[in-house]
Amino acid sequence: MSGSGTFASPWDLATALNNGMVGANDTLLLRGGTYTGNVATNIKGKANNLVTIKPYPGEHVIISGEIMDNSSYVIWEDIEITDTSYATRDTPNPGSVNPWGYSSGIESHAPGSKYINCVIHDIPDNGIGWMEEAIGSFCYGCLIYYNGWQAPDRGHGHGLYVQNKTDYKTISNCVIHNNFETGFKFYGSAEAHLNNLLVYNNTSYCNNGLYLLPGTINHSWNFMIGGYGDVHSVDIRNNTTFHIPGAGKQKICLGINTGGHLYEVKMVDNYFVEGWGNEHNEDEGMPNGDLRGMVTFSEFSGNYVGPAVGDVVYVRPNDYKVGRANITIYNQALANTVDVDLSSVTGLSIGDHVYCHNTMDYFVDIQNLTLSASKKITVDMQAAHRTIAVPNTWTAPATTYPQFGAFIIEKV
């Protein structure tokens, strides 16, 4: 039975998300623990006075089930979303319709929504299904992995599945890896639009990494942009990708079907350890203003596309939490350790301790590191010292170490 919404008598989750008493500029604090079962939301904030949903300070919140987000102008922050209700992710039924009737971890129909620093994993469908009516919404700093299922034709299920028409959707500073099909799938048609996307400072790696059927073609991409209808205004910059050499056709995929064209595409300063491709030719090569007549670039500069070369480290401070940042390391020298300069991260001082989470085992594989006199930390890149989380009802993917690692650091 639900209480009155006070500290001593809290609401249950369904009541809190639907009772009409939470409104503009309110903060809804969730007590720590696991909330089991699917939930729908109907909270109405305002464009300049959003509602914030986040854990009670110092507590960890898990929602084990899918969220149907029908709210408006709501921030979801620091929530873990997963699903432990299923016994298998392997089906004899081909096709892209989930045979069990599961939904996304978050299925968002929510205009003005913001999903910030959430961890979304092991959903037997998409991590986030972001529908076009969720205009002006924002995904920032989320870690999304191990989502989807396996069918006889291929892996299905994406980290982010995105459609949009008016206003802009923004995806920034996220890490998305090892989903059954695609990391970022931006997909539209004549009826379901795909326009106005800002995609920057993200890392997408080893998607399709859970697909196990032998003798089949890897049909997945870390970024997939296109569909059956025209696409307008897509800005993709400062993103990074990785895939294990020889692990399949993990490409950057543009204009994936005939009958549509990508217009006003900006691709700037991306580091894509891939090749280019589309659904009909995965080995397209480097685009030069156009990709098989499917893509028109309004800006194309500073991109690297090809095998990983040299040692490169990206540090991306988190705009919503002081002392937090994403780190992406390319370690082609196969060094046992790599030094990372954290001087760009606000709120950190010499001698501070940070937790360094390996995104392949975020909740377990955590180094406690100390900032040196030059504000550097030393990250262990040895495969023998890094662990890989086991997906629910599935087999763990191959390690990316020592060649590559993606981390989230936060001040202790």
Backbone hydrogen bonds in HBPLUS format (Angstrom, degrees):
<---DONOR---> <-ACCEPTOR-->    atom                        ^
c    i                          cat <-CA-CA->   ^        H-A-AA   ^      H-
h    n   atom  resd res      DA  || num        DHA   H-A  angle D-A-AA Bond
n    s   type  num  typ     dist DA aas  dist angle  dist       angle   num
A0003-GLY N   A0010-PRO O   2.98 MM   7  4.97 140.2  2.14 128.6 130.2     1
A0004-SER N   A0009-SER O   2.82 MM   5  5.49 117.4  2.22 129.2 142.3     2
A0005-GLY N   A0009-SER O   2.77 MM   4  5.84 132.2  2.00 153.9 158.1     3
A0006-THR N   A0009-SER O   3.19 MM   3  4.95 138.5  2.37 116.8 112.3     4
A0016-ALA N   A0012-ASP O   3.01 MM   4  6.22 163.7  2.03 155.9 161.0     5
A0017-LEU N   A0013-LEU O   3.05 MM   4  6.24 148.8  2.15 152.2 159.6     6
A0018-ASN N   A0015-THR O   3.18 MM   3  5.29 161.8  2.21 107.2 112.8     7
A0019-ASN N   A0015-THR O   2.99 MM   4  5.37 125.2  2.30 162.5 158.9     8
A0042-ASN N   A0017-LEU O   2.87 MM  25  6.14 160.2  1.91 174.4 167.9     9
A0026-ASP N   A0023-GLY O   3.00 MM   3  5.72 150.9  2.08 149.7 150.5    10
A0025-ASN N   A0049-ASN O   3.13 MM  24  4.60 134.7  2.35 102.4 105.0    11
A0052-THR N   A0026-ASP O   3.02 MM  26  6.50 158.4  2.07 148.9 155.4    12
A0028-LEU N   A0052-THR O   2.68 MM  24  6.04 164.5  1.71 168.6 173.8    13
A0054-LYS N   A0028-LEU O   3.13 MM  26  6.54 158.3  2.18 159.9 165.4    14
A0030-LEU N   A0054-LYS O   2.92 MM  24  6.08 159.5  1.96 143.4 150.0    15
A0056-TYR N   A0030-LEU O   2.81 MM  26  5.47 148.2  1.91 144.8 137.9    16
A0033-GLY N   A0060-HIS O   2.94 MM  27  6.37 155.2  2.00 155.9 157.5    17
A0062-ILE N   A0033-GLY O   2.94 MM  29  6.13 164.7  1.96 158.5 156.9    18
A0035-TYR N   A0062-ILE O   2.77 MM  27  6.17 162.7  1.80 161.6 166.3    19
A0064-SER N   A0035-TYR O   2.78 MM  29  5.90 152.8  1.85 145.4 154.8    20
A0037-GLY N   A0064-SER O   2.89 MM  27  6.09 160.8  1.93 157.1 151.3    21
A0039-VAL N   A0066-GLU O   2.96 MM  27  6.43 158.4  2.01 160.6 167.4    22
A0068-MET N   A0039-VAL O   2.85 MM  29  6.26 164.3  1.87 155.1 160.4    23
A0041-THR N   A0068-MET O   2.97 MM  27  6.32 149.1  2.06 166.9 161.9    24
A0072-SER N   A0043-ILE O   2.97 MM  29  6.45 150.8  2.06 165.6 169.0    25
A0045-GLY N   A0072-SER O   2.85 MM  27  5.81 169.8  1.86 156.0 156.2    26
A0046-LYS N   A0049-ASN O   3.10 MM   3  4.85 164.9  2.12 119.8 122.4    27
A0049-ASN N   A0046-LYS O   2.97 MM   3  4.85 152.8  2.05 103.2 112.0    28
A0051-VAL N   A0073-TYR O   3.10 MM  22  6.55 159.8  2.14 149.4 151.7    29
A0075-ILE N   A0051-VAL O   2.67 MM  24  6.05 161.4  1.70 163.2 170.0    30
A0053-ILE N   A0075-ILE O   2.72 MM  22  5.95 161.4  1.76 166.6 172.0    31
A0077-GLU N   A0053-ILE O   2.99 MM  24  6.23 160.0  2.03 171.4 173.1    32
A0059-GLU N   A0056-TYR O   2.98 MM   3  5.62 151.7  2.06 154.2 153.0    33
A0080-GLU N   A0061-VAL O   3.07 MM  19  6.15 166.9  2.09 160.6 162.1    34
A0063-ILE N   A0080-GLU O   2.84 MM  17  6.28 159.9  1.88 160.8 166.5    35
A0082-THR N   A0063-ILE O   3.02 MM  19  6.35 162.1  2.06 149.8 154.7    36
A0065-GLY N   A0082-THR O   2.73 MM  17  6.10 133.7  1.94 172.1 156.7    37
A0067-ILE N   A0105-GLY O   2.86 MM  38  5.92 157.6  1.91 135.7 143.1    38
A0107-GLU N   A0067-ILE O   2.87 MM  40  6.22 168.1  1.88 171.3 174.8    39
A0069-ASP N   A0107-GLU O   2.92 MM  38  5.92 149.3  2.02 142.4 152.1    40
A0109-HIS N   A0069-ASP O   2.98 MM  40  5.93 170.5  1.99 160.2 162.0    41
A0073-TYR N   A0111-PRO O   2.84 MM  38  6.23 161.2  1.88 157.0 162.5    42
A0114-LYS N   A0074-VAL O   2.97 MM  40  6.30 150.7  2.06 154.8 152.9    43
A0076-TRP N   A0114-LYS O   2.78 MM  38  6.17 163.9  1.81 168.3 172.4    44
A0116-ILE N   A0076-TRP O   2.82 MM  40  6.11 170.3  1.83 172.3 174.7    45
A0078-ASP N   A0116-ILE O   3.08 MM  38  6.60 152.9  2.15 157.8 166.3    46
A0119-VAL N   A0079-ILE O   3.09 MM  40  6.43 155.2  2.15 139.2 146.3    47
A0081-ILE N   A0119-VAL O   2.80 MM  38  6.20 162.2  1.83 161.8 167.2    48
A0121-HIS N   A0081-ILE O   3.03 MM  40  6.55 155.1  2.09 162.3 169.9    49
A0150-GLN N   A0089-ARG O   2.77 MM  61  6.05 171.4  1.78 173.3 176.3    50
A0091-THR N   A0150-GLN O   2.98 MM  59  6.34 161.3  2.02 165.2 171.2    51
A0101-GLY N   A0098-ASN O   3.35 MM   3  5.67 162.8  2.39 109.8 114.8    52
A0105-GLY N   A0126-ASN O   2.96 MM  21  6.50 151.1  2.05 150.3 157.8    53
A0105-GLY N   A0127-GLY O   3.05 MM  22  4.93 116.0  2.48 109.6 126.0    54
A0106-ILE N   A0127-GLY O   3.10 MM  21  6.61 140.5  2.26 143.6 155.4    55
A0129-GLY N   A0106-ILE O   2.87 MM  23  6.22 159.7  1.91 153.6 160.4    56
A0108-SER N   A0129-GLY O   2.79 MM  21  6.12 150.2  1.88 155.7 165.9    57
A0131-MET N   A0108-SER O   3.02 MM  23  5.96 152.3  2.10 155.6 163.1    58
A0113-SER N   A0110-ALA O   3.34 MM   3  5.56 147.6  2.45 133.2 128.2    59
A0112-GLY N   A0135-ILE O   2.82 MM  23  6.19 162.8  1.85 165.9 171.9    60
A0138-PHE N   A0113-SER O   2.92 MM  25  6.28 146.0  2.04 145.4 156.4    61
A0115-TYR N   A0138-PHE O   2.90 MM  23  6.34 156.6  1.95 153.4 160.4    62
A0140-TYR N   A0115-TYR O   2.84 MM  25  6.18 166.4  1.86 157.6 161.9    63
A0117-ASN N   A0140-TYR O   2.82 MM  23  6.29 156.3  1.87 151.6 159.8    64
A0143-LEU N   A0118-CYS O   2.95 MM  25  6.42 154.7  2.01 156.6 164.7    65
A0120-ILE N   A0143-LEU O   2.87 MM  23  6.30 160.7  1.90 161.1 167.7    66
A0145-TYR N   A0120-ILE O   3.07 MM  25  6.64 150.7  2.16 151.0 160.1    67
A0122-ASP N   A0145-TYR O   3.29 MM  23  6.90 139.2  2.47 138.4 149.8    68
A0148-GLY N   A0123-ILE O   2.86 MM  25  6.32 157.5  1.91 155.9 163.6    69
A0127-GLY N   A0158-HIS O   2.83 MM  31  6.39 153.8  1.90 156.3 165.1    70
A0128-ILE N   A0159-GLY O   2.98 MM  31  6.43 147.0  2.10 150.0 160.4    71
A0161-TYR N   A0128-ILE O   2.91 MM  33  6.24 164.0  1.93 167.2 171.8    72
A0130-TRP N   A0161-TYR O   2.73 MM  31  5.93 169.7  1.74 174.1 177.7    73
A0163-GLN N   A0130-TRP O   2.98 MM  33  6.23 148.2  2.08 174.5 174.5    74
A0134-ALA N   A0131-MET O   3.07 MM   3  5.77 162.3  2.10 120.1 125.7    75
A0170-THR N   A0137-SER O   3.16 MM  33  6.62 156.0  2.22 145.8 152.8    76
A0139-CYS N   A0170-THR O   2.86 MM  31  6.25 159.1  1.90 159.9 167.1    77
A0172-SER N   A0139-CYS O   2.94 MM  33  6.39 162.4  1.97 163.7 169.6    78
A0141-GLY N   A0172-SER O   3.03 MM  31  6.56 152.2  2.11 148.8 157.7    79
A0175-VAL N   A0142-CYS O   2.95 MM  33  6.42 158.0  2.00 155.3 161.7    80
A0144-ILE N   A0175-VAL O   2.95 MM  31  6.40 160.3  1.99 158.1 164.4    81
A0177-HIS N   A0144-ILE O   3.08 MM  33  6.65 150.3  2.17 153.8 163.1    82
A0146-TYR N   A0178-ASN O   3.26 MM  32  5.54 138.4  2.44 104.3 113.7    83
A0180-PHE N   A0147-ASN O   2.93 MM  33  6.19 171.0  1.94 160.4 162.4    84
A0149-TRP N   A0156-HIS O   2.81 MM   7  5.38 153.6  1.88 143.9 151.1    85
A0156-HIS N   A0149-TRP O   2.85 MM   7  5.38 168.4  1.87 169.0 168.7    86
A0151-ALA N   A0154-ARG O   3.12 MM   3  5.51 160.3  2.16 143.2 149.0    87
A0181-GLU N   A0157-GLY O   2.87 MM  24  5.41 136.5  2.06 172.2 166.5    88
A0159-GLY N   A0182-THR O   2.93 MM  23  6.52 150.7  2.01 150.0 159.6    89
A0160-LEU N   A0183-GLY O   2.90 MM  23  6.29 155.9  1.96 165.5 173.4    90
A0185-LYS N   A0160-LEU O   2.79 MM  25  5.93 169.2  1.81 167.8 171.1    91
A0162-VAL N   A0185-LYS O   2.85 MM  23  6.21 164.2  1.88 161.4 165.5    92
A0187-TYR N   A0162-VAL O   3.14 MM  25  6.31 146.6  2.26 159.5 168.2    93
A0164-ASN N   A0193-HIS O   2.90 MM  29  5.46 146.5  2.02 125.0 131.9    94
A0195-ASN N   A0164-ASN O   2.91 MM  31  5.41 138.5  2.08 112.5 125.3    95
A0169-LYS N   A0196-ASN O   3.15 MM  27  6.60 156.3  2.20 154.0 158.0    96
A0198-LEU N   A0169-LYS O   2.90 MM  29  6.23 157.7  1.95 162.6 167.4    97
A0171-ILE N   A0198-LEU O   2.86 MM  27  6.28 160.3  1.89 165.4 172.1    98
A0200-TYR N   A0171-ILE O   3.05 MM  29  6.56 154.9  2.12 159.3 167.0    99
A0173-ASN N   A0200-TYR O   3.31 MM  27  6.89 144.3  2.45 141.2 151.0   100
A0203-THR N   A0174-CYS O   2.92 MM  29  6.35 161.4  1.96 160.2 166.4   101
A0176-ILE N   A0203-THR O   2.91 MM  27  6.37 160.2  1.95 159.2 165.8   102
A0205-TYR N   A0176-ILE O   2.99 MM  29  6.56 150.1  2.09 150.2 159.8   103
A0178-ASN N   A0205-TYR O   3.28 MM  27  6.87 143.3  2.42 147.5 158.0   104
A0208-ASN N   A0179-ASN O   2.63 MM  29  5.52 160.3  1.66 161.9 166.7   105
A0183-GLY N   A0221-TRP O   3.28 MM  38  6.84 151.8  2.37 143.6 151.6   106
A0184-PHE N   A0222-ASN O   3.02 MM  38  6.12 161.9  2.05 139.3 144.9   107
A0224-MET N   A0184-PHE O   2.88 MM  40  6.16 153.6  1.95 168.9 176.7   108
A0186-PHE N   A0224-MET O   2.77 MM  38  5.95 172.8  1.77 173.8 171.3   109
A0226-GLY N   A0186-PHE O   2.99 MM  40  6.34 154.8  2.05 159.6 167.7   110
A0188-GLY N   A0226-GLY O   3.11 MM  38  6.47 147.1  2.22 139.8 149.7   111
A0228-TYR N   A0188-GLY O   3.05 MM  40  6.41 147.4  2.16 145.3 144.0   112
A0189-SER N   A0192-ALA O   2.51 MM   3  4.90 157.3  1.56 142.9 149.8   113
A0196-ASN N   A0232-HIS O   2.94 MM  36  6.42 150.6  2.02 152.5 161.8   114
A0197-LEU N   A0233-SER O   3.03 MM  36  6.57 151.1  2.12 149.1 158.2   115
A0235-ASP N   A0197-LEU O   2.89 MM  38  6.11 167.0  1.90 155.6 159.8   116
A0199-VAL N   A0235-ASP O   2.78 MM  36  6.02 170.2  1.79 175.9 174.2   117
A0237-ARG N   A0199-VAL O   2.94 MM  38  6.47 155.4  2.00 155.2 163.3   118
A0201-ASN N   A0237-ARG O   3.19 MM  36  6.80 142.2  2.34 143.3 154.4   119
A0240-THR N   A0202-ASN O   2.85 MM  38  6.30 157.8  1.90 158.0 165.6   120
A0204-SER N   A0240-THR O   2.96 MM  36  6.46 156.4  2.01 156.3 162.0   121
A0206-CYS N   A0242-PHE O   2.95 MM  36  6.28 154.8  2.01 156.5 159.1   122
A0209-GLY N   A0206-CYS O   3.01 MM   3  5.26 128.2  2.28 132.2 133.6   123
A0211-TYR N   A0208-ASN O   3.24 MM   3  5.52 163.4  2.27 111.0 116.1   124
A0253-CYS N   A0223-PHE O   2.91 MM  30  6.12 174.1  1.92 162.8 160.8   125
A0225-ILE N   A0253-CYS O   2.83 MM  28  6.14 161.6  1.87 155.2 161.0   126
A0255-GLY N   A0225-ILE O   2.85 MM  30  6.25 136.1  2.04 157.2 164.0   127
A0231-VAL N   A0261-HIS O   2.79 MM  30  6.12 161.7  1.82 157.7 158.7   128
A0263-TYR N   A0231-VAL O   2.80 MM  32  5.98 168.8  1.81 152.2 155.7   129
A0233-SER N   A0263-TYR O   3.16 MM  30  6.38 134.6  2.37 128.2 140.9   130
A0234-VAL N   A0264-GLU O   3.31 MM  30  6.58 150.7  2.40 131.0 138.1   131
A0266-LYS N   A0234-VAL O   2.82 MM  32  6.19 168.7  1.83 163.7 166.9   132
A0236-ILE N   A0266-LYS O   2.80 MM  30  5.97 176.7  1.80 157.5 158.3   133
A0268-VAL N   A0236-ILE O   3.01 MM  32  6.49 153.4  2.09 147.1 155.5   134
A0238-ASN N   A0268-VAL O   3.02 MM  30  6.59 144.9  2.15 151.8 162.7   135
A0271-TYR N   A0239-ASN O   2.83 MM  32  6.21 165.9  1.85 167.8 171.9   136
A0241-THR N   A0271-TYR O   3.14 MM  30  6.64 143.5  2.28 161.9 158.9   137
A0247-ALA N   A0244-ILE O   2.95 MM   3  5.47 147.9  2.06 151.5 149.3   138
A0252-ILE N   A0275-GLY O   2.96 MM  23  6.29 162.6  1.99 162.2 167.3   139
A0277-GLY N   A0252-ILE O   3.04 MM  25  6.14 127.5  2.33 161.9 153.4   140
A0254-LEU N   A0277-GLY O   3.10 MM  23  6.53 153.8  2.17 170.1 166.2   141
A0262-LEU N   A0294-MET O   2.73 MM  32  6.08 167.8  1.75 162.9 166.9   142
A0296-THR N   A0262-LEU O   2.78 MM  34  6.05 152.3  1.85 159.7 168.8   143
A0265-VAL N   A0296-THR O   3.28 MM  31  6.33 172.6  2.29 151.8 152.3   144
A0298-SER N   A0265-VAL O   2.87 MM  33  5.54 146.3  1.98 126.8 137.9   145
A0299-GLU N   A0265-VAL O   3.44 MM  34  6.74 158.5  2.49 142.6 138.0   146
A0267-MET N   A0299-GLU O   2.94 MM  32  6.18 159.9  1.98 146.7 151.0   147
A0301-SER N   A0267-MET O   3.13 MM  34  6.70 151.9  2.22 151.9 160.4   148
A0269-ASP N   A0301-SER O   2.93 MM  32  6.40 155.0  1.99 144.3 152.6   149
A0304-TYR N   A0270-ASN O   2.83 MM  34  6.22 161.2  1.86 162.0 168.5   150
A0272-PHE N   A0304-TYR O   2.81 MM  32  5.90 161.3  1.85 166.9 162.5   151
A0306-GLY N   A0272-PHE O   3.13 MM  34  6.66 154.5  2.20 160.0 166.5   152
A0278-ASN N   A0281-ASN O   3.06 MM   3  5.35 151.6  2.14 118.2 127.2   153
A0281-ASN N   A0278-ASN O   3.17 MM   3  5.35 142.7  2.32 104.5 114.8   154
A0294-MET N   A0291-LEU O   2.86 MM   3  5.44 165.3  1.88 121.6 126.6   155
A0312-VAL N   A0330-TYR O   3.08 MM  18  5.05 139.3  2.25 126.3 138.4   156
A0330-TYR N   A0312-VAL O   2.79 MM  18  5.05 166.8  1.81 163.1 165.3   157
A0314-TYR N   A0328-THR O   2.86 MM  14  5.06 162.8  1.89 150.1 156.0   158
A0328-THR N   A0314-TYR O   2.95 MM  14  5.06 157.1  2.01 141.1 147.9   159
A0316-ARG N   A0326-ASN O   2.84 MM  10  5.09 167.7  1.85 157.3 160.2   160
A0326-ASN N   A0316-ARG O   2.98 MM  10  5.09 160.6  2.02 135.1 136.8   161
A0318-ASN N   A0324-ARG O   2.90 MM   6  5.40 161.7  1.93 143.2 137.3   162
A0324-ARG N   A0321-LYS O   3.31 MM   3  5.73 139.3  2.48 138.3 133.5   163
A0323-GLY N   A0346-THR O   2.99 MM  23  5.81 130.9  2.24 154.5 158.4   164
A0411-LYS N   A0323-GLY O   2.92 MM  88  4.98 121.4  2.27 119.5 136.0   165
A0325-ALA N   A0409-ILE O   2.98 MM  84  5.39 149.2  2.07 143.5 147.2   166
A0409-ILE N   A0325-ALA O   2.85 MM  84  5.39 163.6  1.87 162.5 167.1   167
A0327-ILE N   A0407-PHE O   2.83 MM  80  5.00 165.6  1.85 141.4 143.5   168
A0407-PHE N   A0327-ILE O   2.77 MM  80  5.00 165.2  1.79 152.6 157.5   169
A0329-ILE N   A0405-GLY O   2.82 MM  76  5.22 171.8  1.83 167.9 169.3   170
A0405-GLY N   A0329-ILE O   3.04 MM  76  5.22 150.9  2.13 144.2 149.1   171
A0331-ASN N   A0403-GLN O   2.76 MM  72  4.73 169.6  1.77 138.4 139.7   172
A0334-LEU N   A0331-ASN O   3.01 MM   3  5.43 159.5  2.05 111.5 118.0   173
A0381-MET N   A0336-ASN O   2.82 MM  45  5.31 170.4  1.83 147.9 148.5   174
A0338-VAL N   A0379-VAL O   2.96 MM  41  5.28 151.2  2.04 142.5 151.7   175
A0379-VAL N   A0338-VAL O   2.87 MM  41  5.28 170.0  1.88 151.3 147.8   176
A0340-VAL N   A0377-ILE O   2.83 MM  37  5.35 159.9  1.87 155.2 161.5   177
A0377-ILE N   A0340-VAL O   2.95 MM  37  5.35 152.4  2.03 143.5 150.8   178
A0342-LEU N   A0375-LYS O   2.81 MM  33  5.64 167.5  1.83 165.3 168.6   179
A0345-VAL N   A0342-LEU O   3.06 MM   3  5.48 164.3  2.09 115.3 120.3   180
A0352-ASP N   A0349-SER O   3.01 MM   3  5.57 163.5  2.03 139.0 140.3   181
A0351-GLY N   A0371-LEU O   2.99 MM  20  4.96 152.9  2.07 125.1 133.3   182
A0371-LEU N   A0352-ASP O   2.89 MM  19  5.54 162.2  1.92 160.8 166.8   183
A0412-VAL N   A0353-HIS O   2.98 MM  59  5.58 176.7  1.98 139.5 138.8   184
A0354-VAL N   A0369-LEU O   2.81 MM  15  5.37 154.7  1.87 149.8 158.0   185
A0369-LEU N   A0354-VAL O   2.89 MM  15  5.37 162.1  1.92 165.1 163.2   186
A0355-TYR N   A0410-GLU O   2.84 MM  55  5.41 158.6  1.89 165.2 163.7   187
A0410-GLU N   A0355-TYR O   3.00 MM  55  5.41 145.8  2.12 143.9 154.5   188
A0356-CYS N   A0367-GLN O   2.78 MM  11  5.00 159.0  1.83 150.0 156.4   189
A0367-GLN N   A0356-CYS O   3.01 MM  11  5.00 159.3  2.06 138.7 137.3   190
A0357-HIS N   A0408-ILE O   2.87 MM  51  5.14 168.7  1.88 150.7 147.6   191
A0408-ILE N   A0357-HIS O   3.04 MM  51  5.14 149.2  2.14 136.4 146.1   192
A0358-ASN N   A0365-ASP O   3.01 MM   7  5.63 172.4  2.01 175.0 177.1   193
A0361-ASP N   A0358-ASN O   2.95 MM   3  5.53 161.5  1.99 118.9 125.0   194
A0359-THR N   A0406-ALA O   3.05 MM  47  5.86 169.1  2.06 158.1 157.6   195
A0389-ALA N   A0360-MET O   2.91 MM  29  6.19 176.9  1.91 145.4 146.4   196
A0364-VAL N   A0361-ASP O   3.14 MM   3  5.67 152.1  2.22 116.7 124.9   197
A0365-ASP N   A0361-ASP O   2.87 MM   4  5.40 151.8  1.95 153.7 163.1   198
A0372-SER N   A0376-LYS O   2.89 MM   4  5.19 159.8  1.93 141.1 147.5   199
A0375-LYS N   A0372-SER O   2.89 MM   3  4.91 158.4  1.94 114.2 114.6   200
A0385-HIS N   A0382-GLN O   2.95 MM   3  5.38 147.6  2.05 110.9 120.7   201
A0386-ARG N   A0383-ALA O   3.28 MM   3  5.24 157.3  2.33 101.6 108.2   202
A0394-TRP N   A0391-PRO O   3.26 MM   3  5.17 153.3  2.34 126.4 118.8   203
A0404-PHE N   A0400-THR O   2.99 MM   4  5.34 145.6  2.11 132.9 140.1   204
